[in-house]
C-alpha cells in the first residue's frame, strides 16, 4: 500500500482548518492541519507533502516567513505553496506571497470548487513527479545491473560466439543511450 498524499494546511484559526478539511473532503489526500508556522516547519521535517495551503497572516511567524523557510530547505523547496488570506486583495501582499515562493495567492472568501481543482492539479503533479522519480531509480538500477553483467562477461575468457554477440548487442544498446539522458 502506498503512503497517502498529504496536504499541509496552516492557519492560526481552527475553524478555517476545519473549513479547509470539509472543502477537501472526498479527495484522495490526507489534510494535515497545523496552527502556526513553527509546527508547519516541524511537520515538513518528518513527512512529505504534495502542497502547502498557507495562511498569510498569522501571529508569530507569519505565512511569508514560513514560506521563506520552506523554500530555503533543500528537502522542501520544491513543495508548491498556495497562500490563502482573509485580507481583501492587496497587490502588495500578493506580490510578497509570490516573492516568498507561492504558486498562487487566494483571498477569502473563495470558491471551494476552485480550491478543490487547484489542490487536485498539484496532487496530480506530485503523483506524476513521484512516478517519474521511481522510474528513474528503476532505470538506474537496471543500467547498473547491465554494466555489472558486461563486466562479468568481459572477465569470462574465452567467450564463445553467442556470448560475444550478446555483449556486442548490449554495448550497442548502451552506446545508443547517453548516460546523462533522463530516460
N, C-alpha and C positions, 0 to 999 in steps of 0.2 A: 504494500500500500504506500502511495506517495504521500509526502508531507503536505499539509494543507497550504494553500496560497494565502499568505497573510497580508492584511492591510492595516497599517498603524494609524489610528485615529487619535489626534492630540488636540484636546480642548480643555480649558480650565473649568468649564461648566458641564457638570454631569448630564444635565438634561439635553445638551447639544450632542453629547456622545451617544445617549440613548436614541435620539432622533436619527443620528447617522446610522446606527446599527439597524434601526427599523427601516430606513430607506434602502439599505443594502441587503436586507433580509432576502433570502432566496438565491442570492448569487453564490457561486461555488468558492467562497472565501471565508476566512476567519478574520473578523474585525477584532483587533486588539486595542482596547481603549486605555489611554493614559491621560492624566490631568495636568501634566506640565512637561516642559522641555527636558528637564533633567531625567525624568522617568522615560521619556521617549529615547534619549540617548542610551540609557541603560538597556532598554529593550533591543535596540539596534546592535548591541554588543553580542547578544546571545541568539538572536533569531534572524532569519532572512525575511525580507518584506518585498512585495511587488510594488507597493505605493505607500506614500505617507500623505494623509489628509491632515493638514496642519492649520490650526487657528493662528492668525497673525498676531492678535492682541491677547496676551496672557500676562498675568503678574509674574514677577521674577524674570526668568529667561523667556523673552517673547518668541514668537514664531520665526522672526527674521534671524535672531541669534541662533536659535535651534537649527534652522536650515543651514546657516553658515558652518556650524559644527558638523552637520551631516555631510556636507559637501567637502569638508576638509579631510575626512577619513577615507582611506583607500577602500575599506570594506563597504562603505555606504554611499560613496559619491555618485554611483550610478542609479540609485533609487529615485524615481520621479517624485517630486513634491507638488502637491496641489494645495494651494493656500485657500482657506475658507475664512471669511471675516464677516462680522456683523456690521462693520462700518459701512456707511454709504460709499459708493465707488469713489475712490480718491486716486487719481492717476499717479500721484507721488507714492502712495502706499503700494499700488500695483507694481510700479517700477522697482521699488525696494524688494518686493517679492520675487520678481524676475531676476533682479540683480543677485539675490541670495540663492538662486538656483532653481526657482519654481518653474514647472512646466505650464502651470495655469494659476489663475487668481480669480476666485469666485466670491461674489458678495452675497450675503444673506439678505433677504430670503432668496433662495434659488429653486429652480425647477428640479424636483427629486429625480425625474426621469433623465434629465441631462447629466446629473451627477452619476447615476447608475451607469449610463452609457460611457462616460469618461472612465469610470473605475473598470468597467468591462474591457475597454480598449487597453488600459495599462496592464490588467491581469493577463490578457491575451498576449501582449508583447513580452511580458515576463515569462510566460509559459513557452513561447517560441524561443526566447533567448536561452532558457534552461535546456530546451531540447537541442538547440544548436551546440551548446557547450558540451552536452553529453555525447553528441555525435562526434564532435571534435576529439574528445577524450578517447572514444572508441577507435577512431581513425588512427590516432597517435599510438595506441596500444597495438593495433593491427600492424602498423608500419614497423614498430619495434620488433614484433614477432617475425615479420618477414625478413628484416635485417639480420636477426639472430639466426634464422633458418639459413639464410645465404652464407653467413659466416661458417656455420656448421658444414654446409655443403662444400664450401671452398676448402675447409680443412680436411675433408674426406678425399683421400687420394688412393688410387686413381679413380676419376669419375668416369662412369660409363656414358654412353651416348644419350640415354634418356635423361640422366641427371644433368648432363651438360646442356641439353635442350631446355630443361626446366629452369636452370639457373639463368640461361640467356633470356628466356621469356620473362622471368621475374625482374631481371635487371632492366629489360626493355620497358616493362610497365612502370617500374620505379623511376627509370630515367625520363619517362614522359611526364612525370608528376614532380614538379619542383617541391622541395621540402618547405618552402615558405608560403606555399599556396594554402588558403584556409579550407580547401575542400579535398 
